[in-house]
Amino acid sequence: MFFRRDRPKTPTFAERIELLKQAGFSTERMADGRVKIAKNGVAAIVGDEGKNQPQFERAGLLVGSEIATLLNRGYQMFLETASGRKLPATAKELKALHEFEEDIRAALGMVDLYNTSLGTTSPKHEYDRLRKLSMRPQIQ
């Protein structure tokens, strides 16, 4: 009387993208195999790099056709596009971005880490004091 445990099925990247479509996200395939997903003015680029593990490469608000990612400047969060345009981020935009990332993680069955569940995190930090120190002339 041995019971056999069913092996968990790991969905493919295409199946995960289909799960996102079912969750209400719009998807757009890119030329390099990655997928741009969007919902409510927030978008992300998701790829798996052949590892069958989806990863966010960029997540942010849509500004025109560009994805504006978060930039932490110490005193305020900003949205920065690839073309260099910087806009101050409002609390409403930060909440929308945080909910978007939670929805993606839930739809894909990804692990939700403690620090990301606390609030919005930014991949880029640019503090004025660090910039001033790097501009200081070297004493020899």
HELIX and SHEET records of a PDB file:
HELIX    1   1 PHE A   13  GLN A   22  1                                  10    
HELIX    2   2 ALA A   91  LEU A  108  1                                  18    
HELIX    3   3 TYR A  114  LEU A  118  1                                   5    
HELIX    4   4 ASP A  128  MET A  135  1                                   8    
SHEET    1   A 7 SER A  26  ARG A  29  0                                        
SHEET    2   A 7 VAL A  35  LYS A  39 -1                                        
SHEET    3   A 7 VAL A  42  GLY A  47 -1                                        
SHEET    4   A 7 GLN A  55  VAL A  63 -1                                        
SHEET    5   A 7 GLU A  66  ASN A  72 -1                                        
SHEET    6   A 7 MET A  77  GLU A  80 -1                                        
SHEET    7   A 7 LYS A  86  PRO A  88 -1                                        
SHEET    1   B 6 SER A  26  ARG A  29  0                                        
SHEET    2   B 6 VAL A  35  LYS A  39 -1                                        
SHEET    3   B 6 VAL A  42  GLY A  47 -1                                        
SHEET    4   B 6 GLN A  55  VAL A  63 -1                                        
SHEET    5   B 6 GLU A  66  ASN A  72 -1                                        
SHEET    6   B 6 LYS A 124  HIS A 125  1                                        
END                                                                             
